[in-house]
């Protein structure tokens, strides 16, 4: 069965708003390397609309720095699934929409052959964690305190505590720390 991997950036004070972090190239490189082990991206509407069409366009134009361009090319080569109650269609050839019961449909995706599935954002991953579907967590803590912004999982309702086992840590050149956990 394929693993479902959740990846997220946080500031030291727990903010997960993508506009608040330091945006260092080594964080892009970390997530690019993580994406190389996946062949499907699973996003909710908000995260999907942040990522598409931005990264596919950068993949075409190569308009960022070397690290951003490499991230864009890796992202653009991976198929995507979007979960939404409001979107009726997507205008991206690599993207399909998930229809039906979330748990059933994600289990079907996990049962298909292939590499790992990656998810990001806040609301959809919270639902996937609540359903017990996330197998691995990659959390990058950035060395910045922002004092405001959206916090991770403030509205999550867990039926019971989820124990995690730390599998790896990596200190990035920017001072960000990447933590890798699996369900314990």
N, C-alpha and C positions, 0 to 999 in steps of 0.2 A: 504494500500500500504506500502511495506517495505521502510524503510529509507535507504538512501545511506550516509554513514558516511565517512568523510575524516580525517585521522590522520597523523600527521607529527611532526618531531622533528626539531627545529631550534636553532641555537646559538643566542645569544643576538644581534649579528650584522646581522642576517638574513640568515646565511648559512644553507643550508639543506643537505649538503654532509654528509652521514652517518659516514664517517671516521673522521670527525672533532669534533664531540660532545664529551661529557665526558663519555658516555656509562654507566651511573650509574644504578645499579640494580633497583632502584625505578622507573626509566623510563620504563624499561622492565615490571615491575609489573603493572604500569599504563596501558600500552598497552595490557598486558595479560588480565587484568580485562575488558577492552573495548572489546576485541575479544570475551569474554564469552557471550556478548550480540549479537553476529553475528553468522550466519551460512553459509556465503559466503564471500570469499575474491576476489576482482576484481583488477587485476594488469596489468600494461603494461609490455612489455618484459623485460626492464631493471630492474625494481623492482622485477618482478617474478624471474629472474635469480639470483638476490641477495638473495632471500628468499628460493628458491628451487634449489638444494637439501639440502642447508645448514641446515635449521631448521628441516626438516623431519629426517635428519641424526642425529642431536643432540637429537631429541625425542627418537630415537632408542638407541643411545649410552649413553645418559645422561652424556655427557662429559663436561658440563659447570658447573657453580655454581648453587645453588638451584633455584635462580630466573630465570636464563637463561634456565635451564632444564624445569621449569614449563611453561615458555613462549613457548618453543619448543613443548611440549606436547599439549598445547592448539592450537597452530598454526597447528600442524599436524592433528588434529581432524576435521578441517574445510575444506570444499570443496573450490576449487579455480577456477577462470576463468581468462584466460590470453588473452589480446588484443594485437595482433602483426600483422604487415604487413610482417615481415621477417620469423618468425617461421612457419614451416609447420606442426609440430607435437610436442607433449610434451610426456615425458617419466615418467609421474607421474599419478598414478591411481586416485588421488583426483582432478586432473586438467582437465578442458576442455578448448577449444579455442572458443572465441567469433568470429563468422563469421557474415558478413553483416554490415548494417548500425549501427554505434555505438549508436546513440540516440534510435533508435527503439529497438535494442537488450537489452540495459540497461533498458529501460522502461518495456520490457517483464520480465526481471529478477525482477524488483521492484514489478510487479504485481503478482508474484508467492507468495504462502504462505510461511511463515517462519520468522525468525528473521531478523535483519538489515543486510545490505551488507556493508562491509568495503573496502575502497580503500586507497592506500598509494602511495608514490612516488611523481613525479613532473609532467611529461608530460601528462599522462593519466588523473590524477585529474584536471589539468588545462583545458583539453578538456571537461571533465564532468561538471566543474564549468561553463565554457562558454555556455554549452548547458542547464544550469539550472537544472541539475540532482542531485547535491549534496545538501543534506538537513541539515547536521550537520557537524561542523568542530571541531576537537580536535587538538589543537596546543600546543605542549610542548616547552617552551622556556627554554633552558639550560643556566646556569650562566657562560658562557664562551664567549669570543670574540676571533675569529680566524683570522680575517683580510683578509681571502681569501676563495675561494671556490664558488660553485654554489649557486646562490640566488634563492629564491622561486618566481616563476611566472614572471620572467623577460621578457618572450616572450608571456605572455597571452594578448589576445585581447578581452576585454569585450564589449558587445554591449551597456551596460549601467552599472552604478555603482551598486554593489550588497551590500545592507545594511544587516548587521548581528546584532543579538541580543545576548548579553552575558548572558549565562544561569548559568554558574558556573565557579569558579576558585578553584584551589587546589594547595597549596604549598607542594612540595614533600620534603622529608628529605634532598636531595642533594642540595636544593635551586632552583631546576627547578620549573617552574610554568606551570601548565596545565590549558588551557583556553578552555571552551566549548561554541561554538556559534551555533545558528540556523539562518536560513534565516529569516530576519526581515521583 
